[in-house]
Amino acid sequence: YKMNKFCLLVFFVILSIIGFGGVDGAGECGNSSPDREAFKLIPCASAAKDVKVTVSSQCCIQVKKLGQNPSCLCAIMLSNTAKSSGVKAEIAITIPQRCNIADRTTRNGGFSDCFF
């Protein structure tokens, strides 16, 4: 009987840690869709298409904010909105470096983790 209680307790602890597997419908970007979040990166549009374009401060601010959630940033980069806007992934992954965003936990502030 004690073993059953222990197993049940472990089961609930595991469920609470993994968040019930996303039962609330939240995705990579929480309750917002990657396509909706992509609009926050509009200031980065030109810099994501041409490495010679200077990255705006507004773009850097948004990349830094969104880079705190690398899986969301990846989903944004791979979203239909990003693809249809002409973003070039190989250029977009250079934006954190061009913004001088230092992130020791992920390469290129999270962008390169989407592709490698």
Backbone atoms as SQL, in Angstrom:
CREATE TABLE atoms (id INTEGER PRIMARY KEY, chain TEXT, resi INTEGER, resn TEXT, atom TEXT, x REAL, y REAL, z REAL);
INSERT INTO atoms VALUES
  (1, 'A', 1, 'TYR', 'N', 0.819, -1.190, 0.000),
  (2, 'A', 1, 'TYR', 'CA', 0.000, 0.000, 0.000),
  (3, 'A', 1, 'TYR', 'C', 0.866, 1.258, 0.000),
  (4, 'A', 2, 'LYS', 'N', 1.964, 1.262, 0.787),
  (5, 'A', 2, 'LYS', 'CA', 2.870, 2.403, 0.813),
  (6, 'A', 2, 'LYS', 'C', 3.541, 2.601, -0.546),
  (7, 'A', 3, 'MET', 'N', 3.841, 1.499, -1.217),
  (8, 'A', 3, 'MET', 'CA', 4.492, 1.574, -2.520),
  (9, 'A', 3, 'MET', 'C', 3.563, 2.228, -3.544),
  (10, 'A', 4, 'ASN', 'N', 2.272, 1.896, -3.500),
  (11, 'A', 4, 'ASN', 'CA', 1.309, 2.511, -4.413),
  (12, 'A', 4, 'ASN', 'C', 1.218, 4.011, -4.194),
  (13, 'A', 5, 'LYS', 'N', 1.217, 4.442, -2.947),
  (14, 'A', 5, 'LYS', 'CA', 1.174, 5.878, -2.642),
  (15, 'A', 5, 'LYS', 'C', 2.444, 6.562, -3.158),
  (16, 'A', 6, 'PHE', 'N', 3.570, 5.912, -2.943),
  (17, 'A', 6, 'PHE', 'CA', 4.832, 6.474, -3.408),
  (18, 'A', 6, 'PHE', 'C', 4.840, 6.605, -4.931),
  (19, 'A', 7, 'CYS', 'N', 4.397, 5.573, -5.635),
  (20, 'A', 7, 'CYS', 'CA', 4.343, 5.615, -7.101),
  (21, 'A', 7, 'CYS', 'C', 3.405, 6.712, -7.587),
  (22, 'A', 8, 'LEU', 'N', 2.278, 6.860, -6.927),
  (23, 'A', 8, 'LEU', 'CA', 1.324, 7.898, -7.286),
  (24, 'A', 8, 'LEU', 'C', 1.928, 9.284, -7.057),
  (25, 'A', 9, 'LEU', 'N', 2.631, 9.457, -5.954),
  (26, 'A', 9, 'LEU', 'CA', 3.293, 10.720, -5.657),
  (27, 'A', 9, 'LEU', 'C', 4.341, 11.040, -6.721),
  (28, 'A', 10, 'VAL', 'N', 5.162, 10.064, -7.063),
  (29, 'A', 10, 'VAL', 'CA', 6.180, 10.259, -8.100),
  (30, 'A', 10, 'VAL', 'C', 5.526, 10.633, -9.429),
  (31, 'A', 11, 'PHE', 'N', 4.432, 9.968, -9.762),
  (32, 'A', 11, 'PHE', 'CA', 3.707, 10.258, -11.000),
  (33, 'A', 11, 'PHE', 'C', 3.253, 11.714, -11.039),
  (34, 'A', 12, 'PHE', 'N', 2.676, 12.209, -9.947),
  (35, 'A', 12, 'PHE', 'CA', 2.198, 13.599, -9.912),
  (36, 'A', 12, 'PHE', 'C', 3.347, 14.598, -9.922),
  (37, 'A', 13, 'VAL', 'N', 4.450, 14.252, -9.293),
  (38, 'A', 13, 'VAL', 'CA', 5.619, 15.136, -9.331),
  (39, 'A', 13, 'VAL', 'C', 6.138, 15.254, -10.757),
  (40, 'A', 14, 'ILE', 'N', 6.226, 14.127, -11.453),
  (41, 'A', 14, 'ILE', 'CA', 6.684, 14.143, -12.846),
  (42, 'A', 14, 'ILE', 'C', 5.728, 14.950, -13.716),
  (43, 'A', 15, 'LEU', 'N', 4.435, 14.751, -13.524),
  (44, 'A', 15, 'LEU', 'CA', 3.457, 15.522, -14.293),
  (45, 'A', 15, 'LEU', 'C', 3.584, 17.013, -14.036),
  (46, 'A', 16, 'SER', 'N', 3.814, 17.395, -12.795),
  (47, 'A', 16, 'SER', 'CA', 3.928, 18.820, -12.491),
  (48, 'A', 16, 'SER', 'C', 5.206, 19.405, -13.082),
  (49, 'A', 17, 'ILE', 'N', 6.271, 18.615, -13.139),
  (50, 'A', 17, 'ILE', 'CA', 7.531, 19.088, -13.715),
  (51, 'A', 17, 'ILE', 'C', 7.400, 19.304, -15.214),
  (52, 'A', 18, 'ILE', 'N', 6.744, 18.382, -15.906),
  (53, 'A', 18, 'ILE', 'CA', 6.633, 18.516, -17.360),
  (54, 'A', 18, 'ILE', 'C', 5.423, 19.335, -17.775),
  (55, 'A', 19, 'GLY', 'N', 4.671, 19.810, -16.816),
  (56, 'A', 19, 'GLY', 'CA', 3.547, 20.681, -17.127),
  (57, 'A', 19, 'GLY', 'C', 2.404, 19.976, -17.828),
  (58, 'A', 20, 'PHE', 'N', 2.157, 18.733, -17.498),
  (59, 'A', 20, 'PHE', 'CA', 1.068, 17.964, -18.084),
  (60, 'A', 20, 'PHE', 'C', 1.158, 17.893, -19.603),
  (61, 'A', 21, 'GLY', 'N', 2.368, 17.982, -20.134),
  (62, 'A', 21, 'GLY', 'CA', 2.569, 17.789, -21.568),
  (63, 'A', 21, 'GLY', 'C', 1.886, 18.818, -22.444),
  (64, 'A', 22, 'GLY', 'N', 1.693, 20.013, -21.918),
  (65, 'A', 22, 'GLY', 'CA', 1.112, 21.070, -22.737),
  (66, 'A', 22, 'GLY', 'C', -0.393, 20.972, -22.873),
  (67, 'A', 23, 'VAL', 'N', -1.056, 20.497, -21.871),
  (68, 'A', 23, 'VAL', 'CA', -2.500, 20.357, -21.909),
  (69, 'A', 23, 'VAL', 'C', -3.178, 21.704, -22.119),
  (70, 'A', 24, 'ASP', 'N', -2.520, 22.784, -21.666),
  (71, 'A', 24, 'ASP', 'CA', -3.126, 24.100, -21.780),
  (72, 'A', 24, 'ASP', 'C', -3.063, 24.662, -23.202),
  (73, 'A', 25, 'GLY', 'N', -2.476, 23.939, -24.113),
  (74, 'A', 25, 'GLY', 'CA', -2.425, 24.370, -25.503),
  (75, 'A', 25, 'GLY', 'C', -1.263, 25.288, -25.805),
  (76, 'A', 26, 'ALA', 'N', -0.407, 25.551, -24.844),
  (77, 'A', 26, 'ALA', 'CA', 0.730, 26.433, -25.061),
  (78, 'A', 26, 'ALA', 'C', 1.757, 25.736, -25.938),
  (79, 'A', 27, 'GLY', 'N', 2.324, 26.493, -26.867),
  (80, 'A', 27, 'GLY', 'CA', 3.343, 25.952, -27.754),
  (81, 'A', 27, 'GLY', 'C', 4.701, 26.530, -27.430),
  (82, 'A', 28, 'GLU', 'N', 5.566, 26.549, -28.439),
  (83, 'A', 28, 'GLU', 'CA', 6.928, 27.036, -28.247),
  (84, 'A', 28, 'GLU', 'C', 6.962, 28.468, -27.739),
  (85, 'A', 29, 'CYS', 'N', 5.981, 29.254, -28.114),
  (86, 'A', 29, 'CYS', 'CA', 5.930, 30.673, -27.739),
  (87, 'A', 29, 'CYS', 'C', 4.828, 30.942, -26.716),
  (88, 'A', 30, 'GLY', 'N', 4.559, 29.980, -25.877),
  (89, 'A', 30, 'GLY', 'CA', 3.509, 30.147, -24.877),
  (90, 'A', 30, 'GLY', 'C', 2.146, 30.098, -25.529),
  (91, 'A', 31, 'ASN', 'N', 1.304, 31.036, -25.200),
  (92, 'A', 31, 'ASN', 'CA', -0.048, 31.050, -25.752),
  (93, 'A', 31, 'ASN', 'C', -0.138, 31.800, -27.074),
  (94, 'A', 32, 'SER', 'N', 0.974, 32.324, -27.544),
  (95, 'A', 32, 'SER', 'CA', 0.996, 33.049, -28.813),
  (96, 'A', 32, 'SER', 'C', 1.584, 32.154, -29.894),
  (97, 'A', 33, 'SER', 'N', 1.164, 32.356, -31.120),
  (98, 'A', 33, 'SER', 'CA', 1.689, 31.540, -32.212),
  (99, 'A', 33, 'SER', 'C', 3.023, 32.123, -32.704),
  (100, 'A', 34, 'PRO', 'N', 3.903, 31.281, -33.240),
  (101, 'A', 34, 'PRO', 'CA', 5.153, 31.787, -33.804),
  (102, 'A', 34, 'PRO', 'C', 4.913, 32.837, -34.897),
  (103, 'A', 35, 'ASP', 'N', 3.855, 32.656, -35.686),
  (104, 'A', 35, 'ASP', 'CA', 3.558, 33.640, -36.723),
  (105, 'A', 35, 'ASP', 'C', 3.213, 34.999, -36.115),
  (106, 'A', 36, 'ARG', 'N', 2.471, 34.999, -35.025),
  (107, 'A', 36, 'ARG', 'CA', 2.140, 36.263, -34.352),
  (108, 'A', 36, 'ARG', 'C', 3.392, 36.874, -33.742),
  (109, 'A', 37, 'GLU', 'N', 4.231, 36.056, -33.121),
  (110, 'A', 37, 'GLU', 'CA', 5.464, 36.551, -32.513),
  (111, 'A', 37, 'GLU', 'C', 6.431, 37.089, -33.568),
  (112, 'A', 38, 'ALA', 'N', 6.362, 36.544, -34.781),
  (113, 'A', 38, 'ALA', 'CA', 7.256, 36.990, -35.859),
  (114, 'A', 38, 'ALA', 'C', 7.071, 38.475, -36.154),
  (115, 'A', 39, 'PHE', 'N', 5.884, 38.989, -35.938),
  (116, 'A', 39, 'PHE', 'CA', 5.638, 40.414, -36.194),
  (117, 'A', 39, 'PHE', 'C', 6.455, 41.312, -35.273),
  (118, 'A', 40, 'LYS', 'N', 6.873, 40.783, -34.142),
  (119, 'A', 40, 'LYS', 'CA', 7.725, 41.563, -33.231),
  (120, 'A', 40, 'LYS', 'C', 9.108, 41.783, -33.833),
  (121, 'A', 41, 'LEU', 'N', 9.454, 40.955, -34.820),
  (122, 'A', 41, 'LEU', 'CA', 10.774, 41.063, -35.444),
  (123, 'A', 41, 'LEU', 'C', 10.743, 41.861, -36.748),
  (124, 'A', 42, 'ILE', 'N', 9.664, 42.589, -36.987),
  (125, 'A', 42, 'ILE', 'CA', 9.595, 43.422, -38.189),
  (126, 'A', 42, 'ILE', 'C', 10.789, 44.374, -38.293),
  (127, 'A', 43, 'PRO', 'N', 11.260, 44.954, -37.170),
  (128, 'A', 43, 'PRO', 'CA', 12.428, 45.827, -37.283),
  (129, 'A', 43, 'PRO', 'C', 13.692, 45.114, -37.798),
  (130, 'A', 44, 'CYS', 'N', 13.650, 43.788, -37.830),
  (131, 'A', 44, 'CYS', 'CA', 14.803, 43.002, -38.278),
  (132, 'A', 44, 'CYS', 'C', 14.701, 42.583, -39.742),
  (133, 'A', 45, 'ALA', 'N', 13.626, 42.918, -40.398),
  (134, 'A', 45, 'ALA', 'CA', 13.358, 42.390, -41.738),
  (135, 'A', 45, 'ALA', 'C', 14.504, 42.637, -42.715),
  (136, 'A', 46, 'SER', 'N', 14.968, 43.854, -42.818),
  (137, 'A', 46, 'SER', 'CA', 16.041, 44.161, -43.771),
  (138, 'A', 46, 'SER', 'C', 17.340, 43.480, -43.380),
  (139, 'A', 47, 'ALA', 'N', 17.649, 43.483, -42.088),
  (140, 'A', 47, 'ALA', 'CA', 18.897, 42.871, -41.611),
  (141, 'A', 47, 'ALA', 'C', 18.883, 41.362, -41.753),
  (142, 'A', 48, 'ALA', 'N', 17.691, 40.766, -41.820),
  (143, 'A', 48, 'ALA', 'CA', 17.574, 39.310, -41.966),
  (144, 'A', 48, 'ALA', 'C', 17.666, 38.876, -43.425),
  (145, 'A', 49, 'LYS', 'N', 17.721, 39.844, -44.316),
  (146, 'A', 49, 'LYS', 'CA', 17.819, 39.539, -45.744),
  (147, 'A', 49, 'LYS', 'C', 19.182, 39.894, -46.326),
  (148, 'A', 50, 'ASP', 'N', 19.902, 40.813, -45.646),
  (149, 'A', 50, 'ASP', 'CA', 21.168, 41.303, -46.183),
  (150, 'A', 50, 'ASP', 'C', 22.143, 41.553, -45.039),
  (151, 'A', 51, 'VAL', 'N', 23.230, 40.823, -45.023),
  (152, 'A', 51, 'VAL', 'CA', 24.211, 40.919, -43.941),
  (153, 'A', 51, 'VAL', 'C', 24.886, 42.296, -43.899),
  (154, 'A', 52, 'LYS', 'N', 24.814, 43.048, -44.971),
  (155, 'A', 52, 'LYS', 'CA', 25.442, 44.369, -45.025),
  (156, 'A', 52, 'LYS', 'C', 24.570, 45.460, -44.403),
  (157, 'A', 53, 'VAL', 'N', 23.300, 45.151, -44.153),
  (158, 'A', 53, 'VAL', 'CA', 22.382, 46.119, -43.558),
  (159, 'A', 53, 'VAL', 'C', 22.674, 46.222, -42.061),
  (160, 'A', 54, 'THR', 'N', 22.752, 47.458, -41.570),
  (161, 'A', 54, 'THR', 'CA', 22.956, 47.679, -40.146),
  (162, 'A', 54, 'THR', 'C', 21.709, 47.236, -39.382),
  (163, 'A', 55, 'VAL', 'N', 21.929, 46.515, -38.309),
  (164, 'A', 55, 'VAL', 'CA', 20.822, 46.023, -37.485),
  (165, 'A', 55, 'VAL', 'C', 20.359, 47.165, -36.582),
  (166, 'A', 56, 'SER', 'N', 19.061, 47.445, -36.597),
  (167, 'A', 56, 'SER', 'CA', 18.526, 48.538, -35.782),
  (168, 'A', 56, 'SER', 'C', 18.517, 48.173, -34.304),
  (169, 'A', 57, 'SER', 'N', 18.506, 49.202, -33.463),
  (170, 'A', 57, 'SER', 'CA', 18.452, 48.954, -32.019),
  (171, 'A', 57, 'SER', 'C', 17.137, 48.271, -31.638),
  (172, 'A', 58, 'GLN', 'N', 16.046, 48.625, -32.317),
  (173, 'A', 58, 'GLN', 'CA', 14.750, 47.988, -32.046),
  (174, 'A', 58, 'GLN', 'C', 14.814, 46.492, -32.359),
  (175, 'A', 59, 'CYS', 'N', 15.476, 46.147, -33.437),
  (176, 'A', 59, 'CYS', 'CA', 15.646, 44.728, -33.784),
  (177, 'A', 59, 'CYS', 'C', 16.421, 44.018, -32.681),
  (178, 'A', 60, 'CYS', 'N', 17.518, 44.616, -32.248),
  (179, 'A', 60, 'CYS', 'CA', 18.345, 43.989, -31.214),
  (180, 'A', 60, 'CYS', 'C', 17.564, 43.792, -29.918),
  (181, 'A', 61, 'ILE', 'N', 16.746, 44.774, -29.565),
  (182, 'A', 61, 'ILE', 'CA', 15.929, 44.663, -28.354),
  (183, 'A', 61, 'ILE', 'C', 14.983, 43.469, -28.460),
  (184, 'A', 62, 'GLN', 'N', 14.315, 43.337, -29.599),
  (185, 'A', 62, 'GLN', 'CA', 13.360, 42.243, -29.791),
  (186, 'A', 62, 'GLN', 'C', 14.063, 40.882, -29.822),
  (187, 'A', 63, 'VAL', 'N', 15.208, 40.810, -30.491),
  (188, 'A', 63, 'VAL', 'CA', 15.953, 39.544, -30.556),
  (189, 'A', 63, 'VAL', 'C', 16.416, 39.141, -29.163),
  (190, 'A', 64, 'LYS', 'N', 16.862, 40.123, -28.387),
  (191, 'A', 64, 'LYS', 'CA', 17.296, 39.809, -27.030),
  (192, 'A', 64, 'LYS', 'C', 16.136, 39.287, -26.191),
  (193, 'A', 65, 'LYS', 'N', 14.963, 39.928, -26.304),
  (194, 'A', 65, 'LYS', 'CA', 13.783, 39.474, -25.559),
  (195, 'A', 65, 'LYS', 'C', 13.363, 38.070, -25.997),
  (196, 'A', 66, 'LEU', 'N', 13.210, 37.882, -27.297),
  (197, 'A', 66, 'LEU', 'CA', 12.745, 36.591, -27.807),
  (198, 'A', 66, 'LEU', 'C', 13.805, 35.509, -27.650),
  (199, 'A', 67, 'GLY', 'N', 15.073, 35.905, -27.624),
  (200, 'A', 67, 'GLY', 'CA', 16.163, 34.950, -27.458),
  (201, 'A', 67, 'GLY', 'C', 16.202, 34.309, -26.091),
  (202, 'A', 68, 'GLN', 'N', 15.426, 34.841, -25.153),
  (203, 'A', 68, 'GLN', 'CA', 15.340, 34.229, -23.832),
  (204, 'A', 68, 'GLN', 'C', 14.581, 32.908, -23.893),
  (205, 'A', 69, 'ASN', 'N', 13.877, 32.703, -24.988),
  (206, 'A', 69, 'ASN', 'CA', 13.159, 31.444, -25.216),
  (207, 'A', 69, 'ASN', 'C', 13.604, 30.903, -26.578),
  (208, 'A', 70, 'PRO', 'N', 14.747, 30.197, -26.624),
  (209, 'A', 70, 'PRO', 'CA', 15.286, 29.737, -27.909),
  (210, 'A', 70, 'PRO', 'C', 14.326, 28.894, -28.738),
  (211, 'A', 71, 'SER', 'N', 13.468, 28.094, -28.095),
  (212, 'A', 71, 'SER', 'CA', 12.544, 27.278, -28.887),
  (213, 'A', 71, 'SER', 'C', 11.509, 28.155, -29.583),
  (214, 'A', 72, 'CYS', 'N', 11.113, 29.249, -28.956),
  (215, 'A', 72, 'CYS', 'CA', 10.189, 30.188, -29.603),
  (216, 'A', 72, 'CYS', 'C', 10.891, 30.892, -30.750),
  (217, 'A', 73, 'LEU', 'N', 12.127, 31.299, -30.502),
  (218, 'A', 73, 'LEU', 'CA', 12.893, 31.980, -31.552),
  (219, 'A', 73, 'LEU', 'C', 13.062, 31.070, -32.767),
  (220, 'A', 74, 'CYS', 'N', 13.317, 29.806, -32.531),
  (221, 'A', 74, 'CYS', 'CA', 13.424, 28.844, -33.635),
  (222, 'A', 74, 'CYS', 'C', 12.100, 28.730, -34.381),
  (223, 'A', 75, 'ALA', 'N', 11.007, 28.622, -33.624),
  (224, 'A', 75, 'ALA', 'CA', 9.695, 28.499, -34.249),
  (225, 'A', 75, 'ALA', 'C', 9.371, 29.728, -35.086),
  (226, 'A', 76, 'ILE', 'N', 9.775, 30.891, -34.603),
  (227, 'A', 76, 'ILE', 'CA', 9.560, 32.120, -35.368),
  (228, 'A', 76, 'ILE', 'C', 10.357, 32.076, -36.666),
  (229, 'A', 77, 'MET', 'N', 11.612, 31.681, -36.564),
  (230, 'A', 77, 'MET', 'CA', 12.478, 31.641, -37.749),
  (231, 'A', 77, 'MET', 'C', 11.962, 30.657, -38.798),
  (232, 'A', 78, 'LEU', 'N', 11.294, 29.617, -38.339),
  (233, 'A', 78, 'LEU', 'CA', 10.788, 28.592, -39.244),
  (234, 'A', 78, 'LEU', 'C', 9.313, 28.799, -39.585),
  (235, 'A', 79, 'SER', 'N', 8.734, 29.906, -39.119),
  (236, 'A', 79, 'SER', 'CA', 7.304, 30.163, -39.327),
  (237, 'A', 79, 'SER', 'C', 6.999, 30.563, -40.768),
  (238, 'A', 80, 'ASN', 'N', 5.747, 30.420, -41.129),
  (239, 'A', 80, 'ASN', 'CA', 5.309, 30.837, -42.467),
  (240, 'A', 80, 'ASN', 'C', 5.509, 32.332, -42.667),
  (241, 'A', 81, 'THR', 'N', 5.312, 33.107, -41.610),
  (242, 'A', 81, 'THR', 'CA', 5.487, 34.554, -41.704),
  (243, 'A', 81, 'THR', 'C', 6.928, 34.896, -42.073),
  (244, 'A', 82, 'ALA', 'N', 7.884, 34.274, -41.397),
  (245, 'A', 82, 'ALA', 'CA', 9.294, 34.539, -41.695),
  (246, 'A', 82, 'ALA', 'C', 9.640, 34.096, -43.118),
  (247, 'A', 83, 'LYS', 'N', 9.174, 32.919, -43.482),
  (248, 'A', 83, 'LYS', 'CA', 9.465, 32.409, -44.830),
  (249, 'A', 83, 'LYS', 'C', 8.870, 33.304, -45.909),
  (250, 'A', 84, 'SER', 'N', 7.626, 33.729, -45.721),
  (251, 'A', 84, 'SER', 'CA', 6.970, 34.530, -46.753),
  (252, 'A', 84, 'SER', 'C', 7.517, 35.951, -46.826),
  (253, 'A', 85, 'SER', 'N', 8.191, 36.407, -45.772),
  (254, 'A', 85, 'SER', 'CA', 8.747, 37.757, -45.785),
  (255, 'A', 85, 'SER', 'C', 10.113, 37.816, -46.456),
  (256, 'A', 86, 'GLY', 'N', 10.623, 36.657, -46.838),
  (257, 'A', 86, 'GLY', 'CA', 11.908, 36.636, -47.533),
  (258, 'A', 86, 'GLY', 'C', 13.122, 36.572, -46.632),
  (259, 'A', 87, 'VAL', 'N', 12.918, 36.257, -45.356),
  (260, 'A', 87, 'VAL', 'CA', 14.027, 36.134, -44.414),
  (261, 'A', 87, 'VAL', 'C', 14.944, 35.001, -44.871),
  (262, 'A', 88, 'LYS', 'N', 16.231, 35.263, -44.853),
  (263, 'A', 88, 'LYS', 'CA', 17.228, 34.241, -45.198),
  (264, 'A', 88, 'LYS', 'C', 17.819, 33.722, -43.895),
  (265, 'A', 89, 'ALA', 'N', 17.549, 32.459, -43.601),
  (266, 'A', 89, 'ALA', 'CA', 17.969, 31.876, -42.322),
  (267, 'A', 89, 'ALA', 'C', 19.465, 32.026, -42.096),
  (268, 'A', 90, 'GLU', 'N', 20.252, 31.832, -43.141),
  (269, 'A', 90, 'GLU', 'CA', 21.711, 31.906, -42.986),
  (270, 'A', 90, 'GLU', 'C', 22.177, 33.318, -42.637),
  (271, 'A', 91, 'ILE', 'N', 21.380, 34.320, -42.949),
  (272, 'A', 91, 'ILE', 'CA', 21.702, 35.702, -42.577),
  (273, 'A', 91, 'ILE', 'C', 21.071, 36.038, -41.230),
  (274, 'A', 92, 'ALA', 'N', 19.854, 35.577, -41.025),
  (275, 'A', 92, 'ALA', 'CA', 19.152, 35.859, -39.769),
  (276, 'A', 92, 'ALA', 'C', 19.925, 35.345, -38.555),
  (277, 'A', 93, 'ILE', 'N', 20.595, 34.217, -38.689),
  (278, 'A', 93, 'ILE', 'CA', 21.332, 33.677, -37.539),
  (279, 'A', 93, 'ILE', 'C', 22.522, 34.543, -37.154),
  (280, 'A', 94, 'THR', 'N', 22.893, 35.505, -37.994),
  (281, 'A', 94, 'THR', 'CA', 24.003, 36.399, -37.663),
  (282, 'A', 94, 'THR', 'C', 23.538, 37.617, -36.853),
  (283, 'A', 95, 'ILE', 'N', 22.239, 37.827, -36.759),
  (284, 'A', 95, 'ILE', 'CA', 21.724, 39.036, -36.098),
  (285, 'A', 95, 'ILE', 'C', 22.159, 39.139, -34.629),
  (286, 'A', 96, 'PRO', 'N', 22.025, 38.096, -33.803),
  (287, 'A', 96, 'PRO', 'CA', 22.478, 38.254, -32.409),
  (288, 'A', 96, 'PRO', 'C', 23.940, 38.679, -32.310),
  (289, 'A', 97, 'GLN', 'N', 24.776, 38.119, -33.145),
  (290, 'A', 97, 'GLN', 'CA', 26.194, 38.506, -33.137),
  (291, 'A', 97, 'GLN', 'C', 26.353, 39.955, -33.588),
  (292, 'A', 98, 'ARG', 'N', 25.602, 40.350, -34.602),
  (293, 'A', 98, 'ARG', 'CA', 25.666, 41.724, -35.092),
  (294, 'A', 98, 'ARG', 'C', 25.107, 42.713, -34.072),
  (295, 'A', 99, 'CYS', 'N', 24.262, 42.231, -33.171),
  (296, 'A', 99, 'CYS', 'CA', 23.721, 43.053, -32.081),
  (297, 'A', 99, 'CYS', 'C', 24.612, 43.009, -30.837),
  (298, 'A', 100, 'ASN', 'N', 25.678, 42.245, -30.912),
  (299, 'A', 100, 'ASN', 'CA', 26.566, 42.043, -29.760),
  (300, 'A', 100, 'ASN', 'C', 25.823, 41.439, -28.573),
  (301, 'A', 101, 'ILE', 'N', 24.927, 40.516, -28.873),
  (302, 'A', 101, 'ILE', 'CA', 24.203, 39.817, -27.819),
  (303, 'A', 101, 'ILE', 'C', 25.022, 38.596, -27.436),
  (304, 'A', 102, 'ALA', 'N', 25.489, 38.608, -26.201),
  (305, 'A', 102, 'ALA', 'CA', 26.286, 37.483, -25.711),
  (306, 'A', 102, 'ALA', 'C', 25.364, 36.545, -24.956),
  (307, 'A', 103, 'ASP', 'N', 25.287, 35.325, -25.404),
  (308, 'A', 103, 'ASP', 'CA', 24.470, 34.313, -24.745),
  (309, 'A', 103, 'ASP', 'C', 25.318, 33.068, -24.625),
  (310, 'A', 104, 'ARG', 'N', 25.673, 32.738, -23.420),
  (311, 'A', 104, 'ARG', 'CA', 26.585, 31.607, -23.217),
  (312, 'A', 104, 'ARG', 'C', 25.887, 30.258, -23.234),
  (313, 'A', 105, 'THR', 'N', 24.554, 30.270, -23.240),
  (314, 'A', 105, 'THR', 'CA', 23.857, 28.987, -23.175),
  (315, 'A', 105, 'THR', 'C', 23.548, 28.431, -24.556),
  (316, 'A', 106, 'THR', 'N', 23.462, 29.292, -25.576),
  (317, 'A', 106, 'THR', 'CA', 23.141, 28.814, -26.917),
  (318, 'A', 106, 'THR', 'C', 24.016, 29.530, -27.933),
  (319, 'A', 107, 'ARG', 'N', 24.280, 28.879, -29.021),
  (320, 'A', 107, 'ARG', 'CA', 25.049, 29.498, -30.098),
  (321, 'A', 107, 'ARG', 'C', 24.214, 30.580, -30.774),
  (322, 'A', 108, 'ASN', 'N', 24.854, 31.707, -31.077),
  (323, 'A', 108, 'ASN', 'CA', 24.184, 32.810, -31.780),
  (324, 'A', 108, 'ASN', 'C', 22.864, 33.215, -31.150),
  (325, 'A', 109, 'GLY', 'N', 22.793, 33.214, -29.856),
  (326, 'A', 109, 'GLY', 'CA', 21.582, 33.655, -29.175),
  (327, 'A', 109, 'GLY', 'C', 20.382, 32.778, -29.441),
  (328, 'A', 110, 'GLY', 'N', 20.593, 31.557, -29.892),
  (329, 'A', 110, 'GLY', 'CA', 19.496, 30.632, -30.091),
  (330, 'A', 110, 'GLY', 'C', 19.174, 30.340, -31.529),
  (331, 'A', 111, 'PHE', 'N', 19.514, 31.247, -32.447),
  (332, 'A', 111, 'PHE', 'CA', 19.158, 31.049, -33.848),
  (333, 'A', 111, 'PHE', 'C', 19.793, 29.797, -34.438),
  (334, 'A', 112, 'SER', 'N', 21.085, 29.596, -34.247),
  (335, 'A', 112, 'SER', 'CA', 21.742, 28.478, -34.920),
  (336, 'A', 112, 'SER', 'C', 21.266, 27.132, -34.401),
  (337, 'A', 113, 'ASP', 'N', 20.720, 27.101, -33.183),
  (338, 'A', 113, 'ASP', 'CA', 20.186, 25.838, -32.663),
  (339, 'A', 113, 'ASP', 'C', 19.006, 25.348, -33.475),
  (340, 'A', 114, 'CYS', 'N', 18.400, 26.235, -34.252),
  (341, 'A', 114, 'CYS', 'CA', 17.254, 25.864, -35.079),
  (342, 'A', 114, 'CYS', 'C', 17.684, 25.048, -36.289),
  (343, 'A', 115, 'PHE', 'N', 18.908, 25.211, -36.700),
  (344, 'A', 115, 'PHE', 'CA', 19.344, 24.668, -37.968),
  (345, 'A', 115, 'PHE', 'C', 20.447, 23.634, -37.854),
  (346, 'A', 116, 'PHE', 'N', 21.120, 23.564, -36.700),
  (347, 'A', 116, 'PHE', 'CA', 22.251, 22.644, -36.571),
  (348, 'A', 116, 'PHE', 'C', 22.011, 21.624, -35.482);
